[in-house]
Structure formats: C-alpha cells, structure tokens
C-alpha cells in the first residue's frame, strides 16, 4: 500500500481501482494501478524515468506521484511529471542538485510543456523563457542558426547538453531532449570561460528500467510532416537501452522558398541502473538540410529603422536563392559515470566528443534607406543591395572534446555541515573552415518581387579562403555549501581558468598564427535562509569572464582579421560580467506549485557590437563599451488544483550603455522591457467523461515581448511580439490525439533581428494535428 505521503488523487485512477478491486490479489491490483497510470499521461512519452533509480538523484514527488511498483523482482519506473519546476533535478554535477537549491534564477521548460506545445526546436522552447532574444547573421559575415541572448548578453557559445558544451551554430532539435534549463546571469563559476549572460542546457533522454515504446506523427501547416519514435528496453536487471529517432520535413509557413528538414537518431545505453554505480554511454546524430532565412530589410523612416514588413511588404517575401543552403551533420558521443564510494563520498566523470560539419551558403539583404526608402513608400519597387558581400559561403569542419572529473563529499566540521564539490574541467575545440567565392552572382534585386532562381551561379573554394581557429580551457573548481544552522547556509564557488586561443588565416599567412591567453578567477558567493521548509530567500554575487575566441565555431567567416579572434601583440581584455541577485523560491500545496521571484543587476564591461556586415566594430579590438542591466523575474509553475496546471513567467528588464563616449546612456540593445509567457491546461475528464473513457484536456496561453532597440545606437527599433495559442488533447489507453493552434490572431511577429540591417518575420496562424501510440 502507498505510504501516507503518497497521493492517488486523479479520479479515474481511484474509480477504476475500486471497480476492479474485489477478488484480486494485491500484486494484480498494483499491476492494474500502474497500467492505469501509464495511460493517463499527457502526450506520447516514456512511462517515466524513475530518477530515484539513478545514484544520487532526488525524488521530489508531486501530489500525483505514484509509488514504485515491484513486479516479479523488477522495478517499474512510472514517475510523476515535475510540473513544479522548482523540483527539476539538474543533471550537472558541479551545480546544486535541483533548481530549488540553486541561489539563482533558473527557468525550466519541462517535458510536459515541450510535448503539449509541440516544441520541436530549441528556439521554440525558449520562447517560453522571459528575457531571451535572438539575432540572425551576427558574427563577422553573418551566420544563421541558434544565436541567443540572455538578458541582452550574448550566449551564442553558451549552449550545453547535460552540462557539457554543445558548440556550433545550427538549428537544434528537441527530439532527444527531456527538458531545457536556462541559468540566468553570469555562470562562469560553474562552466568556465564565457557564459557572461547565462547558460542554456538541454537535459538528454536516458535509458531507464522498464520497457516502453512510443510512436508519434504530426502534420502541420506549411506543410510540415514530423515523425518520432522513442523505445526503451530493459536488457538486464540493471541495464537498459533507449533509442530515439526523428524526421522533420517542413516548408516554413509564410516564408517563400524556406525549408527546414531535419533527421536524427540517438541511443543511450545505461549500466548499473538502480545501483550505487551508474554509467551512461550516449550517441546522438542530427542532420539537417535547410535554407537559411535572413529575413527582410529594415527601412529608414526619419532617423529610425524598422522592419519593412511593417510598411506594406508581404510577410511571405524572402530573398533566398536556389544556391542557398544550410546542410549540416553533428555527431556527439557522451559518457557519464558516477559512483558512490562511501556514504559521504561520490566520484563522477563526464566526457564528450563532438564533430560538426556544415556546408553553408546564404543571401543577406541590407537596409533600405534614402532613395530606396522614398521609392518603396511611394509604391515603387526599388532595387535592394545585399550586405556582407552578398552573403557568406563556407564549408566547415569542427571538433571538440571535454572532460569533467569531480568528487563530492558531505561531512561535518564541529557544528558546520559541508557539501563540498571539487574537480577539473578540460575543454578543447578546433574549427577549420574554407570560405567560398561566388561566380556569376548578382548582389542585388528588387524588393517586392525578388527572384529565386539564379542559373549559372556557383561557388569555388580557393585555398586562400582557409581559416583555422581553436581554444583550450583548463578549469579547476571548488564549491562548498556550509550549513551554519538548520536554516542558514552559505554557498561559495571558486573557479580558475587557464585559457588560450589561436587563429590562422591563409589570406594573412605572412602574419603567422595569432595567439591570446587569459588566466582568470570566476568567483561566486551566496547566502541562503530557509524561512520554512517551503520558503527560501537568498542573495548571490557571481562573476564571469569571456576571453577572445570562445565562439570559434560561429565567428570565423568573411574576413581575415576583424572579429572575435586572437591577435598577436595585443592585450585583448576579456568581457567581464558581474551579477547581483536577491530572490526567493517558494512551494505551495505540498510542493505541487512552485513560485520564484528575484531582483537582479548585471554590470558588464568590454561589450562588443557589430556593423551591418557582421564585423566587430566595438570591443576586443579596442576598449569596448559597457552595459548595466536591471530587472525583476517572477514565475509560477505546477498544479493549482489536481486538474489545473499552470506555467507562467514574467520579466521586466531595463538596461543602458555605459563606458562609451558616443553611446553612453542609450538603452541596451536586444533587451525588451517586458516579456511574459503563460500556458495553462485543464483536465476536463471528470466533467464530460465517465470513468474509463480516457483523459480529455484543453488549454492554451499567450506569449508577449515588448519592442526593443536592435542596436547600441538606438536607431533600429523592433515592434512587439504577441502570440495566442491553444491545445485540445485526448488520451485513451495507449492512444493519444492532439490538436494545436498557434498565433491565433495572426499577428506579425519577428524571430530575430540584426542591428539596423534586417529582421526575420515568423509564421502567422498555424495548425498542427498529432497522433501517438504508446505501449
């Protein structure tokens, strides 16, 4: 029987149990109860990972949690959905165990939200996170892919999977993602060089005990066709294999001649599951065949640039051409080992090898001003010149390896209780690239009816276009949480990084290999006070550094010398970012509902910006500018009632440019003042269905982001974004049907912007239907 702390609240479970209870053995009754629990889940998912099976994992059960069920000597793994994101376990050994225990704002996009909203890419998932914006074509010539900013701070190279770096600028799919966590603010004390704005982490799907098979097919506007399979098979008492597969074929809605086709396979082999020593070996491949979309021009009216689609250009308009392409193959092998040597001592070792190949060609529209603007506003169809030399073309091969070895010990010194973590983090990344040269390409066309086909245009690959860059980062870290009393604790982290980057260009071969080094300490200090077992307040200070060359896979494009690259004989000072944050984390209704709130300030110096061609014009090559960001973040996630789920987040941010002779006092770029995301679902089953007739849910939500300046000069302005979305889903036994409607008001939204040059419109109103099979 379940203990007094376990809850079996869904009416369909209790009703079904009562109706089948008579005359059955306790084992059979518990088997039926487990099967009913599997059928009641939302979406097509695994039956649960039973985090308690992995050594050291916490099991903070929500009110709908079910007990582990032992059948014929094996362990069932039906685990509750962690809708209260304060409960989220962080699979990053050098950080605290859970979001609740971390004295810093961490926004989580949980598995339930990914499934309900049909979030197929990382940028779609991050639309639920306040304070995140994207830029397209940023970086010395214009790259396309996942280029995020967190609270206005660049986070292009700060994307991780299971706490290990996922380098490269490409469209990341979520087919092998369990959840997404965003650590807000400088995080160098955990992750080393870089991370001045925060970190985006994807927790990967892992093998677990028990068997489960799931298939899913979605069809959406565009057209979009997507299928996925998720199979977990228990090989032995403590061994299991999990395999995920995905295909996605898509014509992007409301964007002419733009495709996004992706294919992926992932496998995770788990050993020692449910024991004190666990080992996971994971392989992931993601291939993509798509068209880069650099959006539409910004048009100058008066002294301000705004997207030209705000002034009559059709949102379908793109300037892609038939030779544009974005073809990539990303391979990752990840090893995660953990063992409990003693009750007070654990050892872990995480390793990743990544290989990244990309074949890329794009067309970059430039701004429309002067005669072009006058002609367009008068109804004309003027010619449009292209920026960044017309667009970059390159073939890229990169690889990286990272190893993190850590020990964790819990011990007492007199009346003090310690939770000490110490380790070594070694990271090496290399990028080789050949820049292409276009032949027979015309770098302009008309604004209103651009042509797509360009016969006779091709790309050559001269040896003079060869570039290579790398970086090496050796980090030593030490973190200790000291409990001074039962309620008062302090948490300090200290990390030292020895960093070196190099750069060589065939176009400047006479200059030889350029090199830069940096040795920096990244500290953090926090004080936490537990008002009650469900309420904690904290204050945190942290500092991060970003040396030159940390974004080697996304920066080295058009030019030989101007960019985020090492330069001999120059003391290129790293960016520095300091965080001051005071906040609280609260739980209600027996930890079903989690609430967080924080006030923060980020001070950054030596920030850098780009011109419309993507060349760095401020920072690294000179003293740089500064930023000061202040704001507040609030969130509420979990269950308001047993049938009503809520996911709500809000952020207000204000920032200004500092340390600049020409732009001092301007508003910080890429920083919307107000952003919020609300998503809520309600289980209607007890209102419209009888027991045993399945589970019916309905819900929806809204996402909003206020307008912002796209550049430091405050001459390019982006309008606000707003999207109203809805969902209806029905589960019956092993079958799942779902219908989603997005952007119901058909509002013209923008996915990203780049300075005063261009902005990328998003799709209007779209629909998607899905069918799944779960067994």
Secondary structure, DSSP 8 states (H G I E B T S, - for coil): ---TT-----HHHHHHHHHHHTT--HHHHHHHHHHHHHHTSSSS--S---GGGSTT------TT-----EETTEE--------SGGG-B---TTS-SBTTTSSS-EEEE-HHHHHHTT--BHHHHHTTSTTEEE-SS-STT---S--EEETTEE-TT-EEETTEE--S-S--B-TTEEEEEEEES--HHHH-S--SSEEEEEEE----SS-EEEEEEEEETTTEEEEEEEEEEEEETTEEEEEEEEEEEEB-TTSTT-BEEEEEEEEEEEESTTSSEEEEEEEEEEEEEE-----EEEEEETTEEEEGGGGT--TT-----TT-EEEEEEEEEEEEEEEEEETTEEEEEEEEEEEEEEEEE---B--B-THHHHHHHTT---EEEBSGGG--EEEEEEEEEEEEEEEEEEEEETTEEEEEEEEEEEEEEEEEEEE-EEES---EEESSS-----TT-EEE--GGGEEEEEEEEEEEEEEEEEESSSSEEEEEEEEEEEEEEEEEEGGGGGG--EEEEEEEEEEEEEEEEEEETTEEEEEEEEEEEE-TTTTHHHH--S-SSSSSS--TT-----EEEEEEEEEEEEEETTTTEEEEEEEEEEEEEEE-EE-TTS-EEESSSS--EEEEEEEEEEEEEEESSSSEEEEEEEEEEEEEEES-TTTTT-B-SS--SEEEEEEEEEE-HHHH--TTS-EEEEEEEEEEE--EESSTTS-BEE--EEEEEEEEEEEETTEEEEEEEE-TT----EEEEETTTEEEE---SEEEEEEEEE-
